[in-house]
Structure formats: structure tokens, C-alpha cells
Amino acid sequence: MEQQSNRFLHWLKTSITAKMFVVGFLSFILLIPLFYIENLIQERSYRQKKVVNEISKQWGNEVVIYGPILKIPYKLFLKKTIMDEKTKKVTTETVESIRYGYFFPEKLDINSEINPEEKKRGIYKTAVFNSQISIHGTFKSFDFSKIEVKAENILWNKSKILLKTTNVKGVSSLISVNLNDKEYHLSSVASKHINKYYTLESNLIPLKEVLKKRKSILFSLDINVKGSEDVRFIPIGKETNAQIISGWKTANFTGEFLPYNPDKISSDGFNAKWKILDINRAFSQQYFNNLPNLNEFDFGVNFKIPVDEYQKSERSAKYGFLVISLTFLVFFLIQIISKINIHPFQYLMIGLALLMFYTLLVSISEHSNFLKAYTIASICVISLITLYAKNILKSLKFTSLIGISLTVLYTFIFVIIQIESYALIVGSVGLFVILTLVMFVSRKIDWTTN
């Protein structure tokens, strides 16, 4: 029995197949802590998003403005059939119902100045802003012909102006709309719209009297609102002109329409302009009974601070098995070529050092940028493994090979992470080169030793 045990130990020490098996087994074992590291990165990323959402909720959420809209009520007479339960006699009566027509502006001009600032909580930060938004334009066409309503059934003097927004918490001053030089205060309606819009509504407008003086209605209103992340508008004007000015350096224009001016971004910030016609978007200028959800047509600017450290760290960790496998492969080839015995425990220590790279990367990147964190973490790990390899290999040539190999490998991974669009082609070519080198180095090794 003891003789068989000695033979097995001798086989483990001398057999290339046994060494390959042990190295491969250790590589797969190290996938377990690598999995937990990926979960740690996701957890930290979730924590960052949670803190940003808390700051945004306290300061004010995104600002999306849908309006102003002219709401004109009208009477609709419906026939209702009633059956007497006792006599079974069927009678018909006419029931009066109040419905509403919603009319969008003929022209809508939006001018906004956004003043962003950073808010921090602990190690996390996000962008919030104060905005001054000025909206003016004209209402011109009120066509009830599509629903065949008689003129006497249109309640012109019970009309109202509506303004919908996703953020009323951040509004810092009373809002009034000026219609043909007369002010009408806007108040918040109690219920919240199903599309997450709060509705601001004016008091009754004697529209018939307003229209006697002018055929069109001139309107203007100013909004001062605090918010976070986004400022967006819905282009409900037959012609919508918008301008957003800000000193924010990292403008990210979002939505269905992009600014038309090529000089929108400068060293001082940005000055973005939009011009959108009714022919550019697929919705009508007037609706009856209900307003549609037009979020798919919005446009504006995103002020979120680009935080991609966690995303890049997570992508780095996805290459963790490749880094471990290739590093073990280099040590294994050196072991076979030089006949130096490397113990499985030493492979395990090298693997754990490689895993420490990712914890260092995440922790440092939370206090610095990704490039600095990646550089510091890789230098630490490469230095540690190179010094450890010096005591194992006892050769300056092989120790230098380990250091150079790890430097090239971490540089290769960093390049892949940075050029996301070309990651596949660069990764494929890089792996092909690595395979070619391995085949070239191992071509003269005698693999027949069992």
C-alpha cells in the first residue's frame, strides 16, 4: 500500500499530464472567489445607484415638460336606453355629458438656462441643477369639426390651460401663464397622471372674450425648478423652437431629436438649439377626450455624471479566468522547459494574488479614476507575483519573462476594456498571437512523458 502511495506521489511530481491536471483544477477552483468578486462589484454599483437616487429624490427628479395645452370643454348628448323592470317598457332619453378637447400650440418657443452642480454623499456624487425655463408661443386653431359639435355646445368660457411635468417638488416659485396680457395662476391637480406626469391647471379662462380681441392667443410662462439627471421637452408646437444653455462641460443630448447647430459645445459649456416641425413627428395638434403619451418624442439634455468605473471593473473581472489561465500557462511552460518544480500551493498563491487585482481595482477606483486605479492595482500585483516568482524560479531570465508577460497581459486587457466597439476584433487577434507564441515555445517539448 505504501509502495503504491509512493508511486502515485512520484507520478504527480514527474508526470506532465498530472501537472496539467493540477494546474487546470486550480484554475477552475479560483473561479469561485472570482464569482464572489463579480458580485461585490455589482453590489457596489447598486449601492452607488441607490445613493444617487436618494440624492435626486431629495433635491428633485428629472424635469420633463409637456405643455402648455389649451383644454376646452364641450357638451356631448348621448342617447341612453332604459327598460322598466316591472312593465318591461323600453324608453330612450338623452343624457348630457361633458367632454374635453385638447389643443396644442401653433408655435412653441422654449428657452432654458440650466445651472448644474455636483452633490456628494460619502464617496458617491451626482449632478443636480437649478433651471430657469421660459416658454412662450401662440394658440391659433380650434377645430371641432371632426366630432361634429354644435357651436353653442362648446363651453369657451370654461376653458383652462394645462401644463404637465414630472417634477413639481423642485418648483421654486409660483407659476402663472400670461394669455394676451392677462395672468392666470396654475395650481397642481390632486391626482397624478398614469404616465407619471403631475398636472398643473389654470383657473377658468373666458376664451370667448379673449378671442374677440385677437384671432390668436399669445401665451408666456416662466418656471424655476430644481431637478437632477435630465431636462426634456415634448415638441407639441406645430413649430417648436428650443434652446438650452448651460455651463456643464459633459453634455449628453438625448431623445428623438438632436440639436441642429454644429457649434453647440464649447469650452464654456453648451448652447444647444432645436427646431421641430409637426411634419417631423407622428402626432396630431389636437385630441378629444384624452391626451396621448408622447414620451417617445421628447428631446433634451442629460446631466448625469458618467460613472463607468464599476462597469469597467465588472468587464475586467469577466476576463479574470483568462488572466489566471494564461498566467498559469506561462508558469507551467517555464516549469516544463526548465525542469523547476512548482508546488500546487505556489500556483494557488499566484492565483490569489491575481484575484487581489480586482478588489484593489474596485476599492481604488471608488476614490479615483479608472486609469489610475487600474495602473496602481496592476503594478502592485505584477510586482508581487514577479518577486514571488524570483524565489521560485531562481532565474533572472524566467523572472523577467513572468514580469513582461503579466505587463503585456494587463495592458492587453485594459485596451480591450477601453475600445468597447472593437473589443471582439482586438481580443480575437490578441488571443491568436498568444496561441501562436505558446505553440512556438512548446513545439520542442516532449509531451510523451506520462
C-alpha distance (Angstrom), angle and dihedral (degrees) to the residues before:
residue distance angle dihedral
M1 . . .
E2 3.81 . .
Q3 3.80 89.4 .
Q4 3.84 90.9 54.1
S5 3.81 90.0 48.9
N6 3.80 91.0 51.8
R7 3.79 90.4 49.2
F8 3.79 90.8 51.9
L9 3.82 92.3 50.2
H10 3.79 90.0 47.1
W11 3.82 89.3 50.7
L12 3.81 91.0 51.2
K13 3.80 90.9 51.5
T14 3.80 98.5 44.7
S15 3.80 107.0 27.5
I16 3.81 117.2 94.4
T17 3.82 89.2 -157.1
A18 3.82 91.4 55.6
K19 3.79 92.0 48.5
M20 3.81 90.9 49.3
F21 3.79 89.8 50.5
V22 3.82 93.2 50.2
V23 3.81 92.9 47.3
G24 3.81 91.6 47.5
F25 3.82 91.4 47.4
L26 3.81 91.7 51.5
S27 3.82 90.6 48.8
F28 3.80 90.9 56.5
I29 3.82 92.8 43.1
L30 3.81 89.1 56.8
L31 3.82 89.1 58.3
I32 3.82 87.6 77.3
P33 3.84 96.8 64.6
L34 3.82 88.7 37.3
F35 3.81 88.2 58.2
Y36 3.82 90.6 52.5
I37 3.80 90.6 48.8
E38 3.83 90.2 54.7
N39 3.82 88.5 50.8
L40 3.82 89.5 50.2
I41 3.82 90.5 53.8
Q42 3.81 91.1 49.4
E43 3.80 90.6 48.0
R44 3.81 92.1 52.1
S45 3.80 90.2 47.1
Y46 3.82 90.4 51.1
R47 3.81 89.9 49.1
Q48 3.80 90.8 52.0
K49 3.83 91.6 51.0
K50 3.80 91.0 47.5
V51 3.81 92.8 53.1
V52 3.82 91.6 46.5
N53 3.82 90.1 51.0
E54 3.81 90.8 49.9
I55 3.81 91.6 52.0
S56 3.81 91.0 46.3
K57 3.80 91.8 49.0
Q58 3.79 92.4 51.8
W59 3.80 95.5 44.7
G60 3.79 99.5 35.9
N61 3.79 134.7 -74.8
E62 3.79 128.9 -112.1
V63 3.79 116.9 -49.1
V64 3.80 116.9 -127.1
I65 3.81 117.7 167.1
Y66 3.80 123.3 -160.2
G67 3.79 110.9 -179.4
P68 2.92 164.4 -59.2
I69 3.81 95.5 -110.2
L70 3.80 127.3 178.0
K71 3.82 111.5 -131.9
I72 3.81 114.6 -159.9
P73 3.83 120.1 -178.7
Y74 3.78 123.8 -145.2
K75 3.78 137.4 -178.8
L76 3.76 120.0 -108.9
F77 3.79 120.8 -169.9
L78 3.77 116.0 -150.7
K79 3.77 128.0 -173.2
K80 3.79 114.3 -126.4
T81 3.79 124.5 -165.5
I82 3.82 115.8 -142.1
M83 3.82 126.0 -172.7
D84 3.82 121.4 -159.4
E85 3.81 106.9 -131.3
K86 3.79 93.9 -147.9
T87 3.79 102.2 42.6
K88 3.82 95.7 24.8
K89 3.78 86.3 -136.9
V90 3.83 114.2 154.6
T91 3.78 118.9 -142.8
T92 3.79 132.3 176.4
E93 3.76 124.5 -140.8
T94 3.77 133.5 178.8
V95 3.81 116.4 -119.1
E96 3.78 122.1 -160.3
S97 3.81 115.9 -135.9
I98 3.79 130.3 -177.4
R99 3.79 115.2 -134.9
Y100 3.78 131.9 171.8
G101 3.77 137.4 -128.2
Y102 3.81 118.1 -151.9
F103 3.80 117.8 -153.3
F104 3.80 126.4 -169.3
P105 3.84 123.5 -146.6
E106 3.78 122.7 -87.2
K107 3.79 88.1 -139.9
L108 3.78 127.8 16.7
D109 3.81 123.3 -171.8
I110 3.82 119.7 -175.3
N111 3.79 123.8 -172.2
S112 3.78 118.7 178.5
E113 3.76 135.9 173.6
I114 3.80 115.5 -160.6
N115 3.81 122.7 -162.7
P116 3.81 109.0 -169.7
E117 3.78 127.2 -169.4
E118 3.78 136.3 179.0
K119 3.80 122.4 -106.7
K120 3.80 120.0 -163.8
R121 3.77 133.5 -162.7
G122 3.77 113.7 -179.8
I123 3.81 108.3 -47.0
Y124 3.80 93.6 -21.1
K125 3.78 127.4 89.1
T126 3.78 138.0 -179.4
A127 3.79 139.0 177.7
V128 3.80 123.7 -103.1
F129 3.79 128.4 172.1
N130 3.77 148.9 -162.5
S131 3.78 113.9 -135.6
Q132 3.78 135.2 -165.5
I133 3.79 109.5 -160.3
S134 3.79 123.4 -173.5
I135 3.82 118.4 -169.1
H136 3.79 125.8 -175.8
G137 3.78 139.1 153.7
T138 3.80 144.1 112.7
F139 3.80 140.8 -73.3
K140 3.77 112.8 -149.8
S141 3.80 117.8 150.0
F142 3.84 125.3 58.8
D143 3.79 107.3 171.5
F144 3.84 116.7 179.0
S145 3.80 94.2 165.5
K146 3.80 93.8 102.4
I147 3.80 92.0 65.9
E148 3.82 95.8 36.3
V149 3.80 97.5 -126.5
K150 3.79 117.9 168.7
A151 3.79 115.8 -118.9
E152 3.81 92.7 -119.5
N153 3.81 90.2 57.1
I154 3.80 94.3 58.9
L155 3.80 109.1 97.8
W156 3.80 97.5 -148.1
N157 3.79 95.5 166.6
K158 3.81 93.0 56.0
S159 3.77 94.1 59.1
K160 3.81 123.3 130.4
I161 3.79 139.8 -166.6
L162 3.82 116.4 -123.2
L163 3.77 128.2 -160.3
K164 3.80 120.5 -176.3
T165 3.79 123.2 -160.4
T166 3.79 137.5 163.2
N167 3.80 92.4 -138.4
V168 3.80 124.7 54.8
K169 3.80 94.9 143.4
G170 3.79 91.4 72.3
V171 3.82 96.3 48.6
S172 3.81 105.8 118.9
S173 3.82 102.2 -174.3
L174 3.79 139.3 33.8
I175 3.79 114.5 -85.5
S176 3.78 122.1 -135.8
V177 3.78 129.4 172.0
N178 3.79 119.8 -141.3
L179 3.83 113.1 -143.7
N180 3.79 114.5 -174.5
D181 3.82 90.7 -26.5
K182 3.81 95.8 -46.2
E183 3.82 123.1 110.9
Y184 3.81 123.7 -131.7
H185 3.79 119.0 -176.1
L186 3.82 118.9 -132.0
S187 3.80 118.8 -138.1
S188 3.78 130.3 -171.2
V189 3.80 116.1 -104.6
A190 3.80 113.2 -132.4
S191 3.80 99.1 -125.5
K192 3.78 124.1 69.8
H193 3.80 120.5 -130.7
I194 3.80 117.3 -113.5
N195 3.80 89.7 -118.9
K196 3.84 90.7 61.3
Y197 3.79 94.4 -101.3
Y198 3.77 122.5 135.9
T199 3.80 112.7 -142.1
L200 3.79 122.5 -134.0
E201 3.79 113.1 -166.3
S202 3.81 133.5 -172.3
N203 3.76 126.8 -135.5
L204 3.83 117.9 -99.2
I205 3.79 116.0 -54.0
P206 3.83 119.8 -151.9
L207 3.78 90.8 -137.1
K208 3.79 95.2 171.2
E209 3.79 90.9 60.7
V210 3.80 91.6 44.0
L211 3.80 92.0 52.9
K212 3.83 91.7 50.5
K213 3.79 89.9 68.0
R214 3.82 96.9 42.9
K215 3.77 135.4 12.7
S216 3.78 90.4 -138.0
I217 3.81 131.3 43.9
L218 3.77 119.5 -127.5
F219 3.80 114.3 -153.2
S220 3.77 137.0 -178.0
L221 3.80 135.6 171.9
D222 3.80 138.4 169.8
I223 3.80 127.1 -145.3
N224 3.80 127.6 -168.5
V225 3.77 109.2 -167.9
K226 3.79 138.1 164.1
G227 3.79 117.2 -140.9
S228 3.76 147.6 145.1
E229 3.79 140.1 -126.1
D230 3.84 102.6 0.3
V231 3.78 144.3 33.5
R232 3.80 111.0 -168.9
F233 3.79 137.8 164.4
I234 3.78 134.9 -162.5
P235 3.84 112.2 -131.5
I236 3.81 99.1 -132.7
G237 3.81 94.8 151.1
K238 3.78 119.2 102.3
E239 3.78 79.7 -126.9
T240 3.81 115.4 20.7
N241 3.79 121.6 -169.4
A242 3.79 118.5 -177.7
Q243 3.77 136.0 177.6
I244 3.81 127.4 -173.9
I245 3.81 119.3 -171.3
S246 3.79 123.5 -172.3
G247 3.78 142.7 151.9
W248 3.82 90.7 -134.8
K249 3.81 110.0 126.3
T250 3.83 100.4 -156.1
A251 3.79 103.4 57.1
N252 3.79 116.9 179.7
F253 3.80 112.1 -171.2
T254 3.78 112.9 -152.4
G255 3.77 141.1 -179.5
E256 3.77 137.6 46.9
F257 3.82 96.6 -44.9
L258 3.81 131.3 47.5
P259 3.84 127.4 -154.0
Y260 3.79 115.0 -87.4
N261 3.83 99.8 -148.3
P262 3.83 113.8 92.8
D263 3.82 93.6 -154.5
K264 3.80 93.7 58.4
I265 3.83 96.4 121.1
S266 3.80 123.4 56.9
S267 3.79 138.4 158.1
D268 3.82 88.9 -89.7
G269 3.82 95.7 54.4
F270 3.77 128.0 -87.7
N271 3.78 142.0 -53.4
A272 3.81 107.7 -164.7
K273 3.80 124.9 -173.8
W274 3.80 131.5 -167.6
K275 3.79 132.8 -171.2
I276 3.81 115.8 -172.1
L277 3.81 125.3 176.6
D278 3.79 127.3 -160.9
I279 3.80 88.7 -110.2
N280 3.84 88.8 61.1
R281 3.80 94.6 62.7
A282 3.79 132.2 47.7
F283 3.80 105.9 -124.3
S284 3.78 137.5 89.3
Q285 3.81 130.7 -107.2
Q286 3.78 93.9 -124.4
Y287 3.80 138.2 34.9
F288 3.77 135.2 -173.2
N289 3.81 128.0 -142.6
N290 3.83 97.1 -5.5
L291 3.78 139.4 30.9
P292 3.82 116.2 -126.3
N293 3.80 126.3 -125.1
L294 3.81 103.6 -106.7
N295 3.82 99.6 173.3
E296 3.80 91.9 121.6
F297 3.82 88.8 67.1
D298 3.81 98.3 51.5
F299 3.81 124.7 118.8
G300 3.77 136.2 -172.9
V301 3.80 146.5 103.0
N302 3.79 133.6 -53.3
F303 3.81 116.3 -144.2
K304 3.79 98.8 -175.4
I305 3.77 114.6 135.5
P306 3.81 105.8 -116.7
V307 3.80 104.4 -114.6
D308 3.78 107.1 178.1
E309 3.83 98.9 145.4
Y310 3.79 92.3 103.0
Q311 3.79 91.9 45.2
K312 3.80 91.3 51.3
S313 3.80 91.6 44.9
E314 3.79 89.9 51.6
R315 3.79 90.8 50.0
S316 3.81 89.4 49.3
A317 3.80 90.5 52.9
K318 3.80 90.3 52.8
Y319 3.80 87.0 64.2
G320 3.81 90.2 50.4
F321 3.80 95.5 101.9
L322 3.81 90.1 49.8
V323 3.83 91.1 51.9
I324 3.81 92.5 48.1
S325 3.81 93.4 45.8
L326 3.81 95.1 47.7
T327 3.82 92.9 45.3
F328 3.81 91.2 49.8
L329 3.81 88.6 46.7
V330 3.83 91.5 55.9
F331 3.80 91.5 49.1
F332 3.80 90.7 45.4
L333 3.82 93.3 52.1
I334 3.81 90.6 47.3
Q335 3.81 88.8 49.8
I336 3.82 92.3 51.4
I337 3.81 95.6 43.4
S338 3.81 97.4 42.9
K339 3.85 96.9 35.8
I340 3.83 87.8 -130.8
N341 3.78 111.8 150.2
I342 3.81 113.8 -127.8
H343 3.80 113.9 -169.1
P344 3.86 120.0 -134.1
F345 3.84 87.8 -120.3
Q346 3.79 88.9 59.9
Y347 3.81 90.3 51.2
L348 3.81 87.8 50.8
M349 3.82 91.9 52.1
I350 3.82 90.5 49.9
G351 3.82 90.1 49.7
L352 3.81 92.5 50.5
A353 3.81 89.7 49.7
L354 3.81 88.8 53.6
L355 3.81 89.6 51.6
M356 3.81 91.1 51.0
F357 3.80 87.2 64.7
Y358 3.81 90.9 72.6
T359 3.80 96.5 48.4
L360 3.81 89.2 48.7
L361 3.80 90.4 47.3
V362 3.82 94.2 52.7
S363 3.80 96.3 42.7
I364 3.81 94.8 47.3
S365 3.83 94.4 42.6
E366 3.83 89.6 57.7
H367 3.81 87.9 65.5
S368 3.80 99.7 32.5
N369 3.80 141.6 18.3
F370 3.80 123.3 -67.9
L371 3.82 95.7 -109.2
K372 3.79 93.5 55.3
A373 3.82 92.0 43.5
Y374 3.80 92.6 48.8
T375 3.82 91.9 47.8
I376 3.82 94.7 49.4
A377 3.82 94.1 43.6
S378 3.81 94.0 47.6
I379 3.83 93.5 46.3
C380 3.81 90.4 50.9
V381 3.80 94.4 48.7
I382 3.82 95.9 41.5
S383 3.83 90.8 49.0
L384 3.81 92.3 47.8
I385 3.81 95.1 48.9
T386 3.82 93.0 42.2
L387 3.83 92.3 52.7
Y388 3.80 90.3 45.1
A389 3.82 90.1 49.4
K390 3.82 90.0 51.8
N391 3.82 90.4 62.7
I392 3.81 91.6 45.5
L393 3.80 101.8 43.4
K394 3.83 98.9 33.7
S395 3.80 88.6 -154.1
L396 3.80 129.0 107.7
K397 3.82 90.2 -154.0
F398 3.81 95.0 55.6
T399 3.82 92.6 39.2
S400 3.82 90.1 53.8
L401 3.80 89.2 48.2
I402 3.81 90.2 55.1
G403 3.81 92.4 49.0
I404 3.80 93.7 47.1
S405 3.83 92.6 45.1
L406 3.80 93.1 52.0
T407 3.82 91.9 45.8
V408 3.80 91.3 51.8
L409 3.81 91.4 44.9
Y410 3.82 95.7 51.3
T411 3.80 90.8 43.7
F412 3.80 89.1 51.2
I413 3.83 91.9 50.9
F414 3.82 91.3 47.7
V415 3.81 91.7 52.3
I416 3.81 91.2 50.1
I417 3.81 91.1 51.4
Q418 3.81 93.6 49.5
I419 3.81 98.3 47.7
E420 3.79 98.5 51.5
S421 3.81 94.6 165.7
Y422 3.80 92.3 55.5
A423 3.81 98.0 33.7
L424 3.80 94.4 111.1
I425 3.82 96.9 51.6
V426 3.82 94.0 41.4
G427 3.80 91.7 46.1
S428 3.80 92.8 47.7
V429 3.81 93.3 49.3
G430 3.80 91.4 44.9
L431 3.80 93.3 51.2
F432 3.80 90.1 46.9
V433 3.82 89.9 54.2
I434 3.83 90.8 47.9
L435 3.82 91.2 49.7
T436 3.80 90.1 49.0
L437 3.82 91.5 52.3
V438 3.81 92.4 47.4
M439 3.80 91.5 49.9
F440 3.81 90.6 47.9
V441 3.82 94.0 49.0
S442 3.79 94.9 43.9
R443 3.81 97.3 44.0
K444 3.81 94.3 98.9
I445 3.80 97.9 41.4
D446 3.78 114.6 115.7
W447 3.82 103.2 -127.1
T448 3.79 94.0 178.1
T449 3.79 92.7 88.0
N450 3.82 106.4 107.2
